[in-house]
Amino acid sequence: MRNGYKVYDADTHIRPSAESLRPYLSDRILQGIPDLDENREEIHVGMAGEKREPPYRHWYRFRWNEGWSKSPPRFLGEAGPRKDARRHFQTFMGVKFPTEGGGDYDPAVRLRDMDTEGVDVHFIVHTCNIGHPDTDMEMEFVYAQHRFLNDFCGRDPHRLKTCIIVSPLSVEGSVAEIRRWGASPWAVAVQPKLPIDYPIDHPDLHPIWAAAQEAGLCVIHHSLSSGYPGYRDLWGNPFIGRCASHPWAAMRAVAAFFGAGLMDRYPKLRYGILESGFGWLPFWSRRMDDQVVYLGYVADDLQKKMSEYLTDGRFFAAIEQHEGADMAKHFNDFMGDHLLMFGSDYPHAESRFPESADRVLKWEQAIGREAMTKLMWDNAVRFFGEP
């Protein structure tokens, strides 16, 4: 709790190292990948940009997924990349680095960091992009991560919440994971991990949405900064990439999920976007309404206007702190104060640790106490469920 407000952080992260994940790997992985330890990379820089010292921990990595971060960066105004140009790590936006271990192996550390910021509950997005060329083996790593999270979040499952990864690589396996973990107190959502160019509205995914609805889980979209849509069109510039990536990926996901009629087909399903911003949603709402009429190419039997799917109480969006109080007030005036959720991006460099909650609580003067209560707690509880 902070300044009299309960705080639910809807956008935090974890990336278990190879050392953390190893005890949870199946025999299929251990026996089927004889060179497992050779497919690891040392972690020299932490998720917030902090320099690590040896002995280094590692991440499993079998191949780099396609994306703009592989190419040498080009500075705007220059004809091409500079000689030996390489991407540098982002600037840490907080005051001090999150405590080591909270984003990897130590739930007690994470809980102490939460107490430092005055945060009651973390929703944790986890990274599963191992990149094994065998899709069955890739899913085995997903299953291992769920086992790891069962123990990590099990330390305090009413404060540590996370999602079940689902994937078209194995629809049957994804449904089985929902049924295996869906009743666990830490499991509150499913997160689709889609191959590049695989649409979220593909009918093969219907069993996943049905299982999520049956389990009472919501569906999250969290944009990524490597293989997001549009990365082929960024003229080799990381600034354009970072500015465009997260909103555009969420724009596409929202349009596809709603335009396919999935909110009608699964009337108890809730859908939300994380780390994608919210200031663009009023524009996107109006534009989708217009383009459905003007162009079509959506499901034939949509029961509502696209804007109504956004505001009918089953859609939610985590804030980006840089959008500020004035934009939050404009958004609430336009779309209602029942959509936005607090998010910090802990323990990434874009978080304002340990001041994330304090900074957003200053928005109260602009949006009012009732809207602030909804932003910091109520809306996340309506989305994820009572903790």
C-alpha positions as CSV (number, residue, x, y, z in Angstrom):
1,M,0.0,0.0,0.0
2,R,1.2,3.5,-0.8
3,N,-0.3,6.8,0.5
4,G,-3.6,5.0,1.4
5,Y,-3.9,3.3,-2.0
6,K,-3.6,-0.5,-2.6
7,V,-1.3,-1.0,-5.6
8,Y,-1.5,-3.7,-8.2
9,D,1.4,-3.6,-10.7
10,A,0.1,-5.0,-13.9
11,D,3.3,-5.0,-15.9
12,T,6.4,-6.6,-14.3
13,H,8.9,-9.1,-15.6
14,I,11.0,-12.2,-14.9
15,R,13.5,-14.0,-17.0
16,P,14.8,-17.1,-15.2
17,S,18.4,-17.9,-15.9
18,A,19.6,-21.3,-17.1
19,E,20.7,-22.0,-13.5
20,S,17.2,-21.2,-12.2
21,L,15.5,-23.3,-14.9
22,R,17.8,-26.3,-14.9
23,P,16.1,-28.1,-12.0
24,Y,12.7,-27.9,-13.8
25,L,13.8,-29.3,-17.2
26,S,12.2,-32.5,-18.3
27,D,14.1,-35.7,-19.0
28,R,13.2,-35.1,-22.6
29,I,15.3,-32.0,-22.7
30,L,18.1,-33.3,-20.6
31,Q,18.4,-36.5,-22.7
32,G,17.4,-35.0,-26.1
33,I,19.9,-32.1,-26.1
34,P,23.3,-33.5,-25.3
35,D,25.0,-30.1,-25.9
36,L,22.5,-28.2,-23.7
37,D,25.2,-26.3,-21.7
38,E,26.9,-25.2,-24.9
39,N,23.7,-23.3,-25.8
40,R,24.0,-20.8,-23.1
41,E,25.1,-17.1,-23.1
42,E,26.6,-15.3,-20.2
43,I,24.6,-12.6,-18.6
44,H,27.0,-9.6,-18.4
45,V,24.3,-6.9,-18.1
46,G,21.1,-7.2,-16.0
47,M,17.6,-6.4,-17.1
48,A,17.9,-2.8,-15.9
49,G,21.4,-2.3,-17.3
50,E,23.4,-3.1,-14.2
51,K,26.8,-4.6,-14.8
52,R,27.1,-8.2,-13.6
53,E,30.3,-9.7,-12.2
54,P,31.7,-13.2,-12.6
55,P,30.8,-15.9,-12.0
56,Y,28.2,-15.1,-14.6
57,R,24.7,-16.7,-14.7
58,H,23.4,-17.7,-18.2
59,W,20.4,-17.7,-20.4
60,Y,19.6,-20.6,-22.7
61,R,19.8,-19.5,-26.3
62,F,19.7,-21.8,-29.3
63,R,19.2,-19.1,-32.0
64,W,18.3,-15.5,-32.2
65,N,14.8,-14.9,-33.3
66,E,14.3,-12.8,-36.4
67,G,14.0,-9.1,-35.6
68,W,15.4,-5.6,-35.9
69,S,17.8,-5.9,-33.0
70,K,20.1,-8.1,-35.0
71,S,21.0,-5.5,-37.6
72,P,23.7,-2.8,-37.0
73,P,21.9,0.4,-35.9
74,R,21.7,3.5,-38.2
75,F,21.6,6.9,-36.6
76,L,18.9,9.1,-38.1
77,G,20.2,11.5,-40.7
78,E,23.0,9.2,-41.7
79,A,23.1,7.1,-44.9
80,G,23.9,3.9,-43.2
81,P,25.3,2.3,-40.0
82,R,28.5,3.7,-38.6
83,K,31.6,1.5,-38.8
84,D,31.4,-1.3,-36.2
85,A,28.0,0.1,-35.0
86,R,26.3,-1.9,-32.3
87,R,23.2,-1.4,-30.2
88,H,23.9,0.0,-26.7
89,F,21.8,-0.8,-23.7
90,Q,19.0,1.5,-22.8
91,T,19.3,4.2,-20.2
92,F,18.0,3.2,-16.8
93,M,15.1,5.5,-16.0
94,G,14.9,4.9,-12.3
95,V,16.9,6.1,-9.2
96,K,18.6,2.8,-8.2
97,F,18.7,-0.6,-9.7
98,P,16.2,-3.3,-8.6
99,T,17.8,-5.8,-6.3
100,E,19.6,-8.6,-8.0
101,G,17.7,-11.9,-8.0
102,G,14.2,-10.4,-8.0
103,G,13.8,-10.9,-11.7
104,D,15.4,-14.3,-11.8
105,Y,15.8,-16.7,-8.8
106,D,14.7,-15.1,-5.5
107,P,11.1,-14.3,-4.7
108,A,12.0,-13.0,-1.3
109,V,14.1,-10.3,-2.9
110,R,11.3,-9.4,-5.2
111,L,8.8,-9.2,-2.3
112,R,11.2,-6.8,-0.5
113,D,11.5,-4.6,-3.7
114,M,7.7,-4.6,-3.8
115,D,7.6,-3.4,-0.2
116,T,10.1,-0.7,-1.0
117,E,7.8,0.7,-3.7
118,G,4.6,0.1,-1.7
119,V,3.3,-2.4,-4.2
120,D,0.9,-5.1,-3.0
121,V,0.7,-7.4,-6.0
122,H,2.9,-8.0,-9.1
123,F,1.6,-9.5,-12.3
124,I,4.7,-11.0,-13.9
125,V,5.3,-11.4,-17.6
126,H,7.9,-14.1,-18.2
127,T,10.2,-14.6,-21.2
128,C,10.1,-17.9,-23.0
129,N,12.0,-17.2,-26.2
130,I,14.5,-20.0,-26.0
131,G,14.6,-20.4,-29.8
132,H,15.0,-24.2,-30.1
133,P,14.5,-25.3,-33.7
134,D,12.4,-28.3,-32.6
135,T,9.0,-26.9,-31.8
136,D,8.2,-29.8,-29.4
137,M,11.4,-29.1,-27.5
138,E,10.6,-25.4,-27.4
139,M,7.3,-26.2,-25.8
140,E,9.2,-28.4,-23.2
141,F,11.0,-25.2,-22.1
142,V,7.7,-23.5,-21.8
143,Y,6.4,-26.3,-19.5
144,A,9.6,-26.1,-17.5
145,Q,9.1,-22.4,-17.0
146,H,5.6,-23.0,-15.7
147,R,7.0,-25.5,-13.1
148,F,9.6,-22.9,-12.1
149,L,6.9,-20.2,-11.7
150,N,4.8,-22.5,-9.6
151,D,7.6,-22.5,-7.0
152,F,8.6,-18.9,-7.5
153,C,5.1,-17.4,-7.2
154,G,4.2,-20.1,-4.7
155,R,6.4,-18.3,-2.2
156,D,3.4,-15.8,-1.9
157,P,0.8,-16.6,-4.5
158,H,-1.5,-13.8,-3.4
159,R,1.2,-11.2,-4.2
160,L,3.0,-12.9,-7.1
161,K,0.8,-13.5,-10.1
162,T,1.7,-14.6,-13.6
163,C,0.5,-16.1,-16.8
164,I,0.4,-19.4,-18.7
165,I,2.2,-19.3,-22.0
166,V,0.1,-20.6,-24.9
167,S,1.3,-21.2,-28.4
168,P,0.2,-22.5,-31.8
169,L,3.3,-24.7,-31.7
170,S,1.1,-27.0,-29.6
171,V,-2.5,-26.1,-29.2
172,E,-3.1,-29.4,-27.4
173,G,-0.2,-28.8,-25.1
174,S,-1.3,-25.3,-24.4
175,V,-4.8,-26.4,-23.4
176,A,-3.3,-29.1,-21.2
177,E,-1.1,-26.5,-19.4
178,I,-4.2,-24.3,-18.8
179,R,-6.0,-27.3,-17.3
180,R,-2.9,-28.2,-15.3
181,W,-2.2,-24.8,-13.8
182,G,-5.3,-22.7,-14.3
183,A,-6.7,-23.3,-10.8
184,S,-3.4,-22.3,-9.2
185,P,-3.6,-19.1,-7.2
186,W,-0.7,-17.5,-9.1
187,A,-2.2,-18.2,-12.6
188,V,-4.5,-15.4,-13.7
189,A,-3.9,-15.0,-17.4
190,V,-2.8,-16.7,-20.6
191,Q,-0.2,-15.0,-22.9
192,P,-0.1,-16.1,-26.6
193,K,3.4,-16.5,-27.9
194,L,3.0,-16.5,-31.7
195,P,5.5,-17.1,-34.4
196,I,6.1,-14.2,-36.7
197,D,3.3,-13.7,-39.2
198,Y,0.9,-16.0,-37.3
199,P,-2.3,-14.2,-36.6
200,I,-3.9,-14.1,-33.1
201,D,-7.3,-14.6,-34.6
202,H,-6.4,-17.9,-36.3
203,P,-9.3,-20.4,-35.8
204,D,-6.9,-23.1,-34.8
205,L,-6.5,-21.2,-31.5
206,H,-10.1,-21.5,-30.5
207,P,-9.5,-24.4,-28.1
208,I,-7.1,-22.2,-26.2
209,W,-9.6,-19.3,-25.8
210,A,-12.3,-21.8,-24.7
211,A,-10.0,-23.3,-22.1
212,A,-9.0,-19.9,-20.8
213,Q,-12.6,-18.8,-20.5
214,E,-13.5,-22.1,-18.7
215,A,-10.6,-21.5,-16.2
216,G,-11.6,-17.9,-15.6
217,L,-8.3,-16.6,-17.0
218,C,-7.9,-13.4,-19.0
219,V,-5.8,-13.0,-22.1
220,I,-2.9,-10.5,-22.2
221,H,-1.0,-9.0,-25.1
222,H,2.5,-7.7,-24.2
223,S,4.4,-6.2,-27.0
224,L,8.0,-7.2,-27.5
225,S,11.0,-5.2,-28.9
226,S,12.5,-7.7,-31.2
227,G,10.1,-9.5,-33.5
228,Y,7.1,-7.2,-33.3
229,P,5.1,-6.3,-36.4
230,G,6.6,-3.7,-38.6
231,Y,10.2,-4.4,-37.6
232,R,11.1,-4.9,-41.3
233,D,10.1,-1.3,-42.1
234,L,12.1,0.7,-39.5
235,W,15.0,1.8,-41.7
236,G,17.5,0.2,-39.3
237,N,16.9,2.8,-36.5
238,P,16.3,1.6,-32.9
239,F,14.7,5.0,-32.0
240,I,11.9,4.5,-34.5
241,G,11.7,0.8,-33.5
242,R,11.2,1.5,-29.9
243,C,8.7,4.3,-30.5
244,A,6.6,2.3,-32.9
245,S,6.9,-1.3,-31.7
246,H,4.8,-1.5,-28.6
247,P,1.8,0.6,-29.7
248,W,1.6,-0.9,-33.2
249,A,1.8,-4.5,-32.0
250,A,-1.1,-3.8,-29.6
251,M,-3.1,-1.9,-32.3
252,R,-2.8,-5.0,-34.5
253,A,-3.7,-7.4,-31.7
254,V,-6.7,-5.5,-30.5
255,A,-8.1,-5.0,-34.1
256,A,-7.6,-8.7,-34.8
257,F,-9.0,-10.1,-31.6
258,F,-12.1,-7.9,-31.6
259,G,-12.6,-7.9,-35.3
260,A,-12.6,-11.7,-35.4
261,G,-15.6,-11.7,-33.1
262,L,-13.7,-13.5,-30.3
263,M,-15.2,-11.4,-27.6
264,D,-18.7,-12.4,-28.8
265,R,-17.8,-16.1,-29.2
266,Y,-16.3,-16.2,-25.7
267,P,-18.5,-13.8,-23.7
268,K,-16.7,-14.2,-20.4
269,L,-13.2,-13.6,-21.7
270,R,-11.3,-10.5,-20.7
271,Y,-8.5,-9.0,-22.9
272,G,-5.8,-6.6,-22.0
273,I,-2.7,-4.9,-23.3
274,L,0.5,-4.3,-21.3
275,E,3.5,-2.1,-21.9
276,S,1.8,-0.7,-25.1
277,G,0.6,2.6,-23.9
278,F,-2.9,4.0,-23.9
279,G,-2.9,7.4,-25.5
280,W,-3.5,6.0,-28.9
281,L,-6.6,4.1,-27.9
282,P,-9.2,6.9,-28.4
283,F,-7.9,7.4,-32.0
284,W,-7.8,3.7,-32.7
285,S,-11.3,3.3,-31.3
286,R,-12.7,5.8,-33.7
287,R,-10.7,4.6,-36.6
288,M,-11.7,0.9,-36.2
289,D,-15.3,1.9,-36.1
290,D,-14.9,3.8,-39.3
291,Q,-12.9,1.2,-41.1
292,V,-15.3,-1.7,-40.3
293,V,-18.0,0.2,-42.2
294,Y,-15.7,1.6,-44.9
295,L,-13.7,-1.5,-45.6
296,G,-14.9,-4.6,-43.8
297,Y,-12.9,-7.8,-43.8
298,V,-13.9,-8.6,-40.3
299,A,-16.2,-11.3,-38.9
300,D,-19.7,-11.2,-40.5
301,D,-21.6,-11.2,-37.2
302,L,-20.0,-8.7,-34.9
303,Q,-22.4,-7.9,-32.2
304,K,-20.9,-4.5,-31.2
305,K,-19.0,-1.6,-32.6
306,M,-15.3,-2.0,-32.2
307,S,-15.2,1.0,-29.8
308,E,-17.8,-0.8,-27.6
309,Y,-15.6,-3.8,-27.2
310,L,-13.0,-1.4,-25.8
311,T,-15.4,0.2,-23.3
312,D,-17.8,-2.5,-22.3
313,G,-15.8,-3.6,-19.2
314,R,-13.8,-6.5,-20.6
315,F,-10.9,-4.6,-22.0
316,F,-8.0,-3.1,-20.0
317,A,-4.7,-1.4,-20.6
318,A,-1.6,-0.9,-18.5
319,I,-0.2,2.6,-18.5
320,E,3.2,3.8,-19.7
321,Q,4.4,6.4,-17.1
322,H,5.7,8.8,-19.7
323,E,2.2,9.4,-21.0
324,G,1.5,11.4,-17.8
325,A,-1.5,12.7,-15.9
326,D,-2.8,15.0,-18.6
327,M,-3.1,12.1,-21.1
328,A,-4.7,9.9,-18.4
329,K,-7.3,12.5,-17.7
330,H,-8.0,12.9,-21.4
331,F,-8.3,9.2,-21.8
332,N,-10.7,8.8,-18.9
333,D,-12.9,11.7,-20.2
334,F,-13.0,10.0,-23.6
335,M,-13.3,6.3,-22.8
336,G,-14.0,6.0,-19.1
337,D,-11.9,5.5,-15.9
338,H,-12.6,1.7,-15.8
339,L,-9.8,0.6,-18.3
340,L,-6.4,1.8,-17.1
341,M,-4.1,-0.2,-14.8
342,F,-0.9,0.9,-13.1
343,G,2.3,-0.7,-14.6
344,S,6.0,-0.2,-13.7
345,D,8.0,-2.5,-16.0
346,Y,10.0,-3.7,-13.0
347,P,12.8,-4.8,-13.2
348,H,13.5,-3.5,-16.7
349,A,15.5,-0.3,-17.4
350,E,12.3,1.6,-18.3
351,S,10.9,1.2,-14.7
352,R,11.3,4.2,-12.4
353,F,12.3,2.0,-9.4
354,P,11.9,2.6,-6.6
355,E,9.6,5.6,-7.4
356,S,7.2,4.1,-9.9
357,A,4.1,4.1,-7.7
358,D,5.0,7.5,-6.1
359,R,5.3,9.1,-9.6
360,V,1.9,7.9,-10.7
361,L,0.2,8.7,-7.5
362,K,0.9,12.4,-8.3
363,W,-1.6,12.0,-11.1
364,E,-4.4,12.2,-8.5
365,Q,-4.6,16.0,-8.7
366,A,-5.5,15.6,-12.4
367,I,-7.7,12.6,-12.5
368,G,-9.2,12.6,-9.0
369,R,-9.2,10.1,-6.1
370,E,-11.9,7.8,-7.4
371,A,-10.1,7.3,-10.8
372,M,-6.8,6.9,-9.0
373,T,-8.2,4.1,-6.9
374,K,-9.4,2.4,-10.0
375,L,-6.0,2.9,-11.8
376,M,-3.9,1.6,-8.9
377,W,-6.1,-1.3,-7.9
378,D,-9.7,-1.8,-8.9
379,N,-9.3,-2.1,-12.6
380,A,-6.5,-4.7,-12.3
381,V,-8.6,-6.7,-9.9
382,R,-11.5,-6.6,-12.4
383,F,-9.1,-7.8,-15.1
384,F,-6.9,-10.4,-13.3
385,G,-9.3,-11.3,-10.4
386,E,-9.2,-10.9,-6.7
387,P,-5.7,-11.7,-5.5
